Amino acid sequence: MRDWPARFSSYARRLIPSAIRGLAESGPAKDMISFGPGEPDGSLFPAAQIQASLTKLLSDNKRAQEVLQYAASAGHPVLRGRIARYMRDKGVPCGPENVLLTNGAQQALDLVAALLIEAGDTALVQAPSYPGALQVLVARGANVAAIDRADGPRGRASLIYAMSNFHNPTGRSLTLKERQDLLALARERDAVLIEDDPYEVLRYEGELAPPLLALDTEGRSIEEARTIYLGTFSKSVVPGLRVGWLVAPSIVVDKLILMKQTHDLQAGTLAQACLADIFDWVVSEHVDVLRKAYRRRRDAVLEALAAEFGNSAGWSAPQGGFFVWLNLGEGADTRAMLDEATRTGVAYVPGFAFHNDGRGSNFLRLSFSSAPIERIPEGVRRLAAVARAKR
Ligand SMILES: Cc1ncc(COP(=O)(O)O)c(C=O)c1O
């Protein structure tokens, strides 16, 4: 059959590859130093704890049968309870009935977009924003517009998508005032507020303002909330187990449970059981190890940027997360620069990938999460040399 494309649904036709894929045309240099992917450092994965937990879960026959079986679409009951408690500690008045376990925050995003968006609806996003969210919103038929665009669509928006802490790609966290303003905007535009918060545990200094969902539910029940919170174990444990969660009014969770049933029945039973088992250790001990390790890398990147770029560029100084957002100044074209950078042995993500309206060409995202710390100064030196040559 040759007419496959004509048979694809309008949803399928709106699915476009991420702008990040296949960016660099030249192959990577042999000793590439990559600030590209926003993935955690595999050497920090708690493989031994996961292994010990799996051994425990699988060595008892009765337990093994349970954790290898189908399970509830809403998720592992113990893990739902642990997450509800964790969120209550952050000021969110929720119970297990408000928690849905998903295959990563990415699935939660797609489920929520499918729940809320009719083709042509307005979805407002921060500019810049996470490309994986832009991809979802476009595929689900939203008219995606940046919150800060004065010429953007007016009137009702079906949702506002925002990262409250250690934003991808800028690394910035919203101040309390910015959180309150965002909630006011959601009320004004009659929008559901989607709070995506994958980096929250990776805080190196400073204090976090309360989650948008906590501010939204201050003095009232979560059942009144207009905010849906997305969390994940991808940064605090490992992305490969593919477990994330969302917290929402139970009427939303109940509908999404039906959606999970049609999508994939449930998140993996074994992965959830393992996370329920190691949850307390992760929160009380493991995240401290991660914070120390990533903080050193953050410091190394900021030091190298100051040494190599001085006053010739501007950059964010994140208090957590994985990303520094670098501004090379008016006229720079970080997309055009990428090929030369790759040949020179350094990779990054150009700024245009985080916008859907052509902006960002003089910005780039540096992820300091996976480059070896001792290679960071050399990577930034290469980047500065390419940037200077392109001026
Ligand atoms: C802002 C943001 N949201 C969601 C995700 C997806 O996370 P998960 O691995 O839980 O699907 C990422 C992954 O990097 C991210 O940066």
The ligand as a Gaussian input file, in Angstrom:
#p B3LYP/6-31G(d) Opt

LIG

0 1
 C       10.546000      19.918000      31.701000
 C       10.454000      18.457000      31.466000
 N        9.255000      17.846000      31.562000
 C        9.128000      16.528000      31.367000
 C       10.216000      15.736000      31.067000
 C        9.990000      14.262000      30.844000
 O       10.279000      13.556000      31.992000
 P        9.989000      11.995000      32.145000
 O       11.283000      11.291000      31.969000
 O        9.442000      11.861000      33.517000
 O        8.989000      11.590000      31.107000
 C       11.482000      16.313000      30.961000
 C       12.649000      15.495000      30.617000
 O       13.755000      15.903000      30.499000
 C       11.601000      17.710000      31.167000
 O       12.793000      18.340000      31.081000

